[in-house]
Amino acid sequence: CNKYAKDIAEDGFLWRSVFQTRFPLSQLSPNSMKEWKLAYKLMRANIVERLRCIHTKKNFFEDVLGSGIDFTVNPKTNRVDYISMSQDLLSATAFTKEKIRTDAFGNKFKLFLPLFFSAEHFQRALPQVRKTIVRLCPERNSTRFDPSMVLDVMPKIINTFIVLVADEGISASRKSFLGFTRVHRLFLALAHQYPTIKVEALRRLKLFVASEENRVKSACPSLGNLLPLLSVVDQSDFDWSNIRPAYLGESFDRSVLWVCKAHPKLEKTHSSTGEVECKQTAEERVTLTLEAMKVNIRLLMFHVYFMKACCRNSTTDRAILYDRFFGQPDPEDISPNGTDDSGSKDHDGVDTSPPLSYTHFQRHVTYILSVNTWQRFFKFIGVRCPSTKGDLARILRNAVKNSRRKGYHKAGMDFSRVHANGTSKILAKGQQYSTSSDLRRVMFTDRWGFHGNTVYLDASCLLYRGRKLINTVDYS
């Protein structure tokens, strides 16, 4: 009886009849009978109109919907390093037939990546998803899709989003939050479509923890692209607590290069006679390192937040949670364990088991961007903070030694030459951007608008040489 009732509740013919009775004037017509129940749910919540291509006005029942994708390639490795996603919904028709290559804000994109809206939409979109993923793996010199390519692409999209939010290159808006959740849902769908993805993700995570030789840059080029692998691995098999000590140590070692770029004197840990730095110098090291690692600290905190908010239990549980979330008229109170746990607070009022909602996402972003002490950072990521500045300084000095030993930097090197040729243009959206010393011309473009007699603060560009302000470019 229960199985029969369940089958009836999922019957597409029944839901089509209910839909046409409730919404007789609607022109909505899903391609699959299985989608009539979802169509009814979305129409009842008045959400369908928000899920249309901004150009063709088609929804995901009528066409394949996704986002425009931009990317940059590292010229030395021929590998894609960062992948950004447009925040506007785009249809396959708009991209392929109308040749749309810019979003509403004038940002250009090169490729089209379909997103996950329903199981039926995913199957229709899968050929294009595979095609785009192959294009984002130029180092493979192949036109054939391989499931392992997913692990080279999806983590980069997630990490790029986190980098831009951490450096305030994109705002923590509802649109960006929803786009982020759809990317993760697509990642989960691909992992379920191709089970070898989960197996390989778990293997890479365990390999990273197993020994130091698997953690160095030559073996693991990007730490930021490693953590998203946790999002497609069951929590019972591997989670943040399993990788935390190894990851944190390697992260500190790699940060030395950037800390010394900002403060070269911190490369020196001992005097010429071998004496360790004095208490005053050690305390200065603690302060200056925190200042230089501000963005790195935010990055890790965002990754930890993502894992706590969206990566609990099994990958199947996560997919079900997203599908429950999708279609809610005001999705503010759905928690990963199915209950409202918003009363559980920690970290200065920040929820330790956050519900999947835009409000909670925004609250965490605000909190993370405000963190300015080592104590708050360590507490957030679940690590006991060293009890004294001396203990922390010792850890930071060891990181310098490890960085030197691993060849990440050399004693006496010119740190001003680090990234002298600049960084990925995608990262230029952030608040900080490093350029070569021979830069002569910069074009500053600011797109926005307003109505009425509005008082506003225009954009400004501050130019520094080291820590010295040398010029300010502003509207005048």
Phi, psi and omega in degrees: 000315180296318179295320179297316180297322179295318179297320179296319182294340180256001185293122183294323180296321178296313182292328176296319178296316178297317181299311183293332176287318183283324183233070185296337183265356182289139177266003183294132181214092180302149179288333183241143177299330182294343185268356182295326178295315178294321178300318178296316180300315182288322178294318180297325180273000179059043184253338185306320183295337179275353184248053180235151174297135183289348181256305183271345181068014177278146177262179186286349173284330186263338183207172174276124181251149178191213181223155173286144184237129172245154181205161174235151181245130176290119184296336181280321184258347185061023177254144172295129181257321179225142181228116180254153185239130176296147181271356178268145173282134183230142178264157177299324179297316180297323182283313187276319184265320181268355175058038178289129182226011176223150178266187184295340181261007179085005178284132181274150174220159186253326186234171178237125178242113176296150179249173181266125174236328177201165180298320180293318178297321180300317180293322177293327184274343189306317178303319179289324177300312180298318181299316180294318180297320177299318179296334182269010176234060184297334182293344182276344180051046182221147175256002180260137180285138173230133182307329180296339177297330180302322181286347176267346186248305186300318177299328179291324177295315180297314182294320179298318177301314181295319178300315182292322177292318181296325180263011177060034176280334171228152183277157178275064183272167177299321181296317180292323178297314180295321177299319180296316180293325179290327176295315179295322178295324176295319178300315179296318180297320178294322178294327177281328178291322182236090185304336179296339179296313179297319181297315182290322178299315179296320179298316181295321180294315180294324179296320180299319183285331190299317183202158182297326182297339177272354183255344183293165186301325181294331180267327181225086186301325184228117176291325181296331179274353180276314186300324178299345176298332178298336184286347178241023176238137179299138182300328180291337180272324184190135176216188185303322182297332181286328185257348190306306183299313181295319181294315183297318179297314180292323178298316178296319180298318182287334181287342182305319182302318182281327176295317180286335174295321178281325183220082185305330184295341182286352177290333181275115183257339181223159177284174180297338180267003177091005180281139179291154182301152182288170183301317182296317179293323179296318179293325177294322178300316180300315182291312183291325179294319177300318180297315183286333182265015186307309182291320179299319179296317178298319181303311182295320179297320177296318178298318180294318177301314180302317180293321179290323186278323191236359188236041178268158174058216183270166178294329176294318177299320180295317180297318179297319179299313178299319181291330172291318180297318181290122180105356176281132181297327179213078190287078184246350188229026178263119181258159182301336179258011174086005180231165177276103181251027183293349180279348180279111187239151176195181177052058179059041177096358179275135183292131179278341176232073193289140175289157178279093181203154180296320181302316181289322176301312181297321180294322178290321178300314180300318180295311183300318180292342181267348184295126183221020177225152177296324183300315181291325178296307182298320181297319182296321183272001175082031180237138178290128180286140175308140188289334180227162176296328179296319179294319179292320178299324178296319178296318181290324176294320178297326178296321177298315179297317180296319179299318179294317181294322182279354179082016178288331173210169178237145178298132178083003181290160179273099185290342180292344181273355179295125183054041182296336180268012178089185182236184179305138180297334179296321180287349178294347177288343181286176182284337181240138180211127181264139180233170177289156184289343181263016178299133183242334186219134179231132175256120183255116180246129181232117182247123176188176178201165178204167179238144176084188180275082185261134173267127187218160174255117182283165179292148178227151176238119180258127182255126181239147165245104190069238179256004183265125176286120182252341179194156176231126178253121185210163176289133178207000000 
